[in-house]
Amino acid sequence: MDGHSRFGPVTVLLLAALTSSALGQSLLYFEEGKPLVLTPPKQGSVITSVEWTHNTEPGAPRKATRGDYKVEINNQQLSQVYTVRVIKRVPKPSVVVRTPSCGPTSSHCNFTCQGDPDGTQPLTYSWKKDSGEWEPEQQSMDLFLNDAKTKHVKQISCRMKNLSAKRRATVLITQCTRRTRGLQAGWLQLSSS
């Protein structure tokens, strides 16, 4: 096969798209190693041929490859340009306690949501307390342990999210050790999903 698709679109898995139709350009994000699926715009006439160009080379790769794609339908080059960006799947995050003396008698603890962001951009972070809503996107969070609203929080979760996936990590804050004095092993129990 010469990389051309004669009677239909090259099959591609579209994970997300940000479109700038005024410029005739679409910015598409694909997960690394996944199939590439580009679909040409609908035409008023019967499509007898579809040929893709990747950068300046005829044909389109089967796996997601960074670059610009153009399509020719029925021997007519369309003005639409598809700019493909390849991103990695979001790594499994971890919750890191940043307050050196974080413990049951602390007034607050600072947590950071960490994971290797290399190649995963655009990437966002968010936090949730117990089964509440995900809060505004930020990489760090302060939990005020003596605050009336948060002193009964049993777990916090951080989430890393990009256009291909979202993954989270959870810290369980146990009530029994919360009431004891001093920092004890097991006060923060880490789990992830």
N, C-alpha and C positions, 0 to 999 in steps of 0.2 A: 504494500500500500504506500502511496506517495505522500501521505499526510493531508490530502485534500478530501473534503467531503462533497460528493457530487450531488446528493439528493436530500440533504438535511443538515442541521447544525452539528458542529463538533460537540460531542457530549461533554458537559461540564457540570460540576457541582458548584453552584453559586452559594457561597456562605453569606455574603453581604455585599451591598453595592451602595455607593454614594454617587449620585449622578449630577452632572452639570450639563443639562440639556442645551442650554444657550450656547455652549461651546462645542456641542456635539461630542463630548467626551464623557466616559463613565469610568469611575475609579472602582475597581472590583478587588475584594480581598478573598484569597483562597488559602486553605490550610496546607502547609507543606506536605508533599507526598500524596495529596488527594487528587482525584481525577479533575481535569479541567473541563468545564461545561460552559460554553458560550453560545448564546442563542441570538441569531440575527433578528432585527426588527421585522414585524409582519409586512408583507408586500401585498399590493392590490392585485398583482398578476400571479399566475402559476409559477412556482419556483422550479426551474429546471436544472440549475447548478448553484452551488455555494462553495466558494473557495476562501479560505482564511490565510492571512499573512501575519506572521509573528515577527515584529520589528521589520526587517526588510526581506525575510526569508519566506518563501511560499510554504503553506501548511501550518498546522498548529500542533504543538506537542500534546500528548495525551495526559501528562501530569502537569500540575500548575507550575508555570514558569513565568518569572517576572518579565514584564515588557509591554509593548504596545501591540494590539491586535486590530486588524482591519478586515473587513469582509467585502467580498465581491459577490453579488447575486445577479444571476442571469447576465454575466459578463459586464456588469456595471459596478464600479467601485463606489461604495457608500461613504459618506463623509464622517460617519460615526467612528470614533476611536475608543477602544476598550483598553484602559491602562490597568494591568494586573499587578498586584502586589501580593507576594507570598509571605505568610506569617506562620509562626510556629504555634502549636497548641499551647494553651496556658499551662504553666507548670503547677504542680501541686504546691499550694502555699503552706507556710508555717506561721504560727503566731509567736512572736518573740516579745518577751517582757523587757521593756527598756528602762523601767524604774529599778535601780539597783536594790532598793530596800522594799520591794513590793511584797506585802504579806497581809495577814488578816487584820493587823492593827493599823495598816497604812490608810491615809486619807484618800489617796488615789494611786492608780497604776497606769502607766503608759504602755500600750501594746502597738507593735508594728506588724503589718501583714507583709511577709517576705516570700519571694520566689524569684527565680532567674528571669528577668524581663527581656533578656536578649532575643531579639527577633520576634517578639510577641506584640509589638506596637501596632495600632493603638491599644493601650491597656488601661483599665480602670480598677479601682479598689473601692470596696464598701464594707460596712460593718453592720451587725445586727445583734441586739440583746435579746436573749431568750427566743421566743417565737415572734418577736416584733417585726416591723418592716426593715428592709435594708435602708441604712442611712446614707446621707450624701457621700459621694465618692472621695475617699482620702486614704492615704497609706497608713497613717497612725491614728490611734484613738486613745483618749483618756477616759478611764472609768473611775468615777468618784464614788468610793466605797461607803462614805458616810452620808451621801446625798439621799434624801427621802425617795427620790425617783429610781435610784440605781442600787441602793444598798441590798435589795432583795434579788438582784440579777444572779441567775444560776449558771448561765453560760453566755459567752460571746463568740461570734463567728466572724471571720473575715473572708472576703471573696475577691478573687482576682478574675477579671473577665476581659476577653477580647472578642473579636468578631467570629472566632471559630469555636470557642468554648468558655465555660465558666467553672471554676473549682473553688472549694472553700475549705477552711480549717476551723475547728472549734476548740475553745478552751472552756472546760467545765470548772466552775468555782464551787467547791463543796461547802455546804453550810456548816457541817460539824467542825471542820478545821478553821472556818472563818471566825468562830467564836473563841478559839483558843488564842493564847498570847504567843507572839513571836512567829517567825517564818518556819513552817514545817514542811518537810518533803511531802508531796502529795497535795499541797494546798491548791495548786493549779494542775489540773489533769488535761493533757493535750490529746486531742483526737482529730482526725481529718477525714473528709469525705469528698 
